Amino acid sequence: MLICNNGLRSKTAAQYLKERGFKDVSYINGGLVKWQQNDLEIIGNPPDLISHSLSLTKECL
């Protein structure tokens, strides 16, 4: 399971791994931004800032 800030890098990484034979690969669509927008709990040491910088509407779809 891969996750990044907004889902773009983790999606790219998942595709890369699948192309190289990894079969059970998933990523969180929308990343930490979407996770936070849905009021889901973040446990552990989350980043100090979850940036919406790639979204003009402050949303990840």
N, C-alpha and C positions, 0 to 999 in steps of 0.2 A: 504494500500500500504506500503510495507516494502522495505527498502534499507539499505545496509551496504557498506563496502569498496569495496568488490569484488563480492558480490552476494551469497557467500556460506552460511553465517550466516542467511541472510534474507530468503534464500530458505528453510533452515532447520526450521526457525521460522514459515514460512508459512505452511509447512507440519505439524508442531506441532499444529498450530491453526486449520487447516482443520480437523485433526484427533479428535479434541475436539469440533467439531460441527460448527465452524465458516465457513460460506459459501462463502462470498465475500472477499477473501484474495488473494492478488497478491504481487509479488516482482519484483524488477528491476534486470533482468538478467545481470550479469556483474558489478552491483553495481555502485558506484561513479567512479571507474576507467573507466569503459566502457562509462559512461555518459560524463566524461571529454575527453576521446579519440574521442568522436563524436562531440566535441566542443559545447556541450549543456550548456546553462547557468545555473549557480548555484546561487540561490538567498538566502540571509539570512546570516547565520554564518556557512559556510562550514568548515570542518576540515582544520587546517593549512597545513597538509600534506596528500595527497591521495597517499597511498603506492601501489606500484606494486610488493611488496615483495613475493607474492605467485605465480608470473608468471615469468618464465625464459625468455620469449620473450617480457615481458612488455605489453602483451595484455590479455584481458579477452574475451573469446569467448562465 
